[in-house]
C-alpha cells in the first residue's frame, strides 16, 4: 500500500451532501462542454469484453484484468475492461463516424492490481472519448490544439463551480505548457520520471508531457504504454518521437502533480507494426482488433480518457479520491483518513 498524504489542518470545503450534488454538476457540465468542443456523440460502453479479441487495454502490460467465465457460453472467459482505448476505435468504424466527429462514453473499470493511495483506486471511472481524424492531422499541431480544447473545458468547469461555491477558489493556470519527455529528461537528468513530473507541473501549474512509451536518451521509458493504441514512436516535427502524452496539473493541497488524462493520436498500420516489434508482441497481429487495423478497416483516430473522480477531486479541493467515489480501502487507510478528518464515502 502506498503512503497516504494527509494535509495539515485539512477540512473539506463541502460536506457529504453538498459534495454529492457538486459531483453531479461537474460531470454534467464538463461532459456537455467537452462533447460540444470536440463534437462527440454519446455511446453505450461495455463493462466487460471477451478475452482474446485484443479489445481490452493492456495498460503497461503487467496489470491483470478481472476475469470470469460466462456460463451460457461454455464458460468462455470475459474480462472487465481496463479502459476502452481499442474498443472505441472499433466502434468508430461500426458507427461510420466521419472525420472531425467522435464518440464519448462513461467508462467504469476494475483494476485489482492498483496500488492504493490518495489518487489511485481499484474502481476507475473516466470519460473515454475517440475522434475520427484525417491523415493530414497526424501531427503535433493537431495534438496540441486538441489538448488545449480539453483543458479549456476543464477551466470553464472550474469557473462554473466557483460561481456556485465561492469557497472553492480557482487555482488552475490559464494555459497548459507542452514539453517532450526527452526534453524533460535532459532538464532534470538526476530525477526519476515521477519527480520530473512533479517539478515541471509545479513550475507551470498545468503541463502536457509528449511522447510516453518510447525509450528516451538514457534507454528508459518515461512511462510504459501498450504498443497498439497510442502512437509513441512516429518522428514528430519537434525532432523527437511520439504523438501522444499525459495531461498533468499541480495540486497544491497534496503538494504533488496529478494526471488527469492520458491521450494521443492512435497508431496507423506502420506505427502498429513498428511498436509491436519494439515490444516483442508481434503475435498480437492474429487478434481480431489488430487484424481489422492492419487490413485498413479502422479509421485514423485520436482519443483518450479523462478521470472523472480525479477531476471532481481537484475541483472540489478534496484530499482523497475516496471522498468522491465509493470503493474499497484497506482498514488502516480508513483509520488514518478518519484521524486526518478525511471522510471516505
N, C-alpha and C positions, 0 to 999 in steps of 0.2 A: 504494500500500500504506500502511495506517495505521501510526502509530507503535506499536512494541512496548513494553509496560510490563514492566519487569524489577525485581521486588522485590529489594532489597539483602539479600544473605546467604540467598537462597531455598534451602530444602531440602525436597523432598517428604516429607510425613508418612508416606506409604505407598510401597513400591516398586512396580514394574510389575505383578508377580503379585498382590500384595495389592490393588492398585488395580482390576485386572480383576474380582477376586472381590467387592470392595466395590461396584463399579458394578452388578453383578447384584443384590446385596442391596438397594441403593437402589431400583432400578427395580421389583423385585418388591414390596417393602414399600410404596412410595408408590402404585403402581398399585392394590394391594389396598385401601389406606386411602381413596384418592380415590374409587374405584368404590363403596365402601360408603357414604361420606359423601354423595355426590351421587346414588346409586342409578343407576349407569351400567353398561351391558352392553357387553362387548367385541364389536366387529365387525371384519371384514376390510376393509382400506382399499386403494385403488388407488395405484400409484406414478405412473401417468400417466392422463390423460383426453383425449378427443378435443377438438381445437381447435374453437372456435366454438359451444360449448354454454353458455358462461358459467359453467361449474362451477369453473374454476381461480380461485385467489385472485390478484387483481391487485396486492396489497400496496399500495405507494404509487403505483402506476400507471406507473412508469418501468422497473422490472426486466423483463428479457427472459426468458421461460421457455425452457428447453431443449426444442427441438422436433425430431421425427424422423418420417419417413414410414413408414407401415405397408404393406409390400409386397403382402400378400394382400388389402388393402382399397383397391387402386387408388392407393397412395401417399397415402392420407388422412393428414393431419398430426395427430400426437399431441403433447401437452405433458406433460412431467414436472411434477407439482404443485409449487406454491409453498407451499401449505398446503391444508387441506381445509375451509376456512371455509364454503363454499357447498355442497360435496358432502355434508357431514354433515346439513345441514338437509333436503336432498332424501332422504337415507337415513332420517331420522326418519319422513318421510311413507311411504316404501316399506315400512318395517318396522312401521308403525302403532304407534309408541311413544306410550303415553298420557302425559298431563301429569304432571309430577313424576318422570319417569324419563327416561333418556337413553342415549347411546352413548359409547364411548371406543375409541380405536384408536391404534396406533403409526404415526405419520406420518413418512415419510422423504422428503426433498426435496433438490433440487439448485438452488442459487441462484448461478448463474455470475457475476452482476454484484456479488456481495457484496464489500465492502472488508474484507480480512482483517486481523485483529488478535487480541488475547488472547481475545475472546469471540465473534468472528464467523468463520464457516467457510463454504466452498462447500457442505458437507454439513450439512443441518439435520435434526435428529430431535426430535420432540416428541410429547407426549400430546395428541392432538386430541380434544376432547370436545364434546358438544352435548346439550342437555336441553330437552324439550318443556315449555312453561310456559303459564299462563293469562294472559289479558289483565289481570286484576286485579293480577298480579305485575310488570307492566311499569313499575317504579318504582325509585328509588334504594335504598329499604329492602331490596328483594329482591336487588338487585345487591350491596350491601354484605354482606348475610348470606352470599351465595354466595362472595364473595371471602374472608370470614373462615373459611369452612369449608375452602376450598382452602388457605389459609395455615395452618390448624390441622393439616392433613395434612402440610404441609412441616415444621412444628415437631416433630410426632411422629416423622417420618423422621430429623430431625437428632438427636433424643434417642436413638432406636434405634441409630443409627450410633455415637454417642459411647459407648454401653454396650459395643459390640464393639471399638471402637478408642479407648481413653481419651485418646490423644494428640490426638484431634480434639475440642477444646473447643467446645461450642456458643456461638454468638455472635449468633444472631438474636433480636430482641426478642419479647416475648410477644404484642404486639398490632401490628396494621397501622394506620397513620394514613391517613385519607382526605382528599383535597384536590382541588378542581376546578382544571383547567388555567388558568382565568381568575383564580382566587384566587392561584394560583402566580405568574402573570404580574404581578399587582398587588403581590405580596410582593417579587418580585425583578425590577423593571422594566428594570434595566440588564443583566440576564444573558440569555444565549441559552437556548432551551429545554433543551438538554443540561446547561448549567451550573445551571439551576434544578433539574433532576432530581437532580444531584449534591448541591446544597445542602440540599434537603428530605430526601433519603434519608440524608444524613449526620446530620441533626438528629434524625430519628425511627428510623432503622435499617431500617424497612420502610414503604413508602408505596404507596397506590393512587391514581393520578392519573386523575381522571374527566374525560371529555369530550375525547377525542383524535380529531381530524379536522376539526372545525368551526373557523371563523375566530374569533379572540379579539378583545379590545378594540382591539388595535393593527393589526387587519386581517390578521394572520398566523395560521396553524395552529400548535398546539404540535408536532404531527407529522402527516404525511399518512396518510389512510386511504381505502381504496376506498369507493365510495358504496353498495355493495349487500350488505354483510353487517352490520357494526356500526351501531347507531343512535347517531350522534353529533350529531343535530340536534333531537331532540324536547325541548321545555322540561321541566325536572325540578322537583321540589319544593323544591330549594335556590335556585331563581331563576336557574339557568344552563341550558345546553343540553347534552344528551348523556346516554346510558345505557350508556356503555362506558368502558374505561380500560386502563391498564397497571399491573401489579404490579412494583415495583422494590424491591431491597434494597441496603443499603450493604455493600460488600465491602472490609473493611479491608486485606486483603492487597494489593489493587491500588489502594486509595485512590480508589475510584470506585463509582458506582451500577451495578447490573446488572439489566436487565429479565428477569424470569423468566416472565412471562405477559402476553399481550395477549388481552383477552376483552371480552364485553359482551352486553347484550340486543340481539337482532338486529332489523333493520328490519321494520316491518309495511308494509302497502301504502302508507299515507300517507307514512311516512318514506322509503321507497324512491323514490317519485315526487319528493319534495322534494329528496333528496340527488342523484339523477341530474340534476335540473335545475340544482342549485347547481354541479355539476362539469361541466355541459355534455355529459353522456353518456347522453342520453335514447334514443339509438339502441340501447342495450342492452336496451330493453324487448322487442325482437324475439327475444332469445335464449331458449333452452329454459328455463334456470333462472328467469329473470325473468318469463317468461310463466306459469310454474307459480305463482310467488309472487303475481303480480298477479291471477291467477284464483282465489286462495284455496285452492290445493291443498296448500300447505306450512304446517305448524303454526308458531305463535309459538314462539320458542326463545331460549335463552341458551347461549353457548358460547365456546370459546377454545382456545388452545394453551399448553402448558407445556413449556418447553425441557428435554429430558431431559439433554443433555450439560451445559447450564448449571447445572441443579440439582445434578448429580453433581459438577461442578467446584467449586462453592462449599461443598458439604457435605464434600468431601474435601480442601478447603483447597488447591486447585491454582491455579497461576499462569496456565495457558493451557488453552483448551478442547481443544487438540491432545494434552493428557495424558489425555483422556477418550475421544476418538474418533479413528478413522483417517481422515484426509483428505489433501488436497494443500495444501502450503505452499510459498511461494517459497523457494528455497535460501538467500538472505540471511537470511530469518527463521529457518530451521532452524539456520543457523550462529550467529545471535545467541542462540537458545534454548540451544544446546549450551554456549556460553560462559557463560550465566547459570544453568547447572545446571537447565534446564527440559527434561525428557525428553519429546519428542513421540513419540507412537505411530507 
